[in-house]
Amino acid sequence: MINYGSCIGARGTSDGTMNKIKKLSPPLTEADVRSLKAGDQLSLTGVIYTARDMAHKRLCKLIDGGEKSPFELEGAIIYFLGPTPAPPGRPIGAAGPTTSSRMDAFSPKLIANGLKAMIGKGYRGDELREALKKYGAVHLSTIGGAAALLSKQIVSAEVIAYEDLGTEAIRKLQVVDFPAIVAYDALGNSVYEK
């Protein structure tokens, strides 16, 4: 497992102890999401999906047309990722997060349709933050600049939609102890404001 203390910067508590890492497995429930607070450190194990700008645009078009998503949005986690090609013997190449604000135009619609968490890096806009509060979802951040290290937490990767988008195709990932921190919680709090 990736060492949070050295990679994300583990936060101490008032009594000098370190915050406990919370383990979660998607699909996430309303109770899972509502229990999370900005700054919580997470370890994710289970299925998450990848999607970037073009895939988000297509997903929103499907929703607008009343069509079914290529994966179940209810309780899902989307990782804003466009990986590099897999080296021999590995399921995926470098797997670092994409800048989250690029998905701000699309994320509120996906959240309204059941998405419970997103993983990326950087700030999110006001409309997205309102959607998190209204529908009960969170935005997670992971380690920027550590794409090769993060890829070691991915044990399988399979393109499930939009193969024509290349690295931006939607992938189903199986992750084990994937590290993230709650950047924006469902109460409107943010680590960027602390």
Secondary structure, DSSP 8 states (H G I E B T S, - for coil): ---HHHHT---B-TTS-B---EEE-SS--HHHHHT--TT-EEEEEEEEEE--HHHHHHHHHHHHTT---SS--TT-EEE--------TT-S-S-----BGGGGTTTHHHHHHTT--EEEEBS---HHHHHHHHHHT-EEEE--TT-HHHHHTTEEEEEEEE-GGGGGGSEEEEEEEEEEEEEEE-TTS-BGGG-
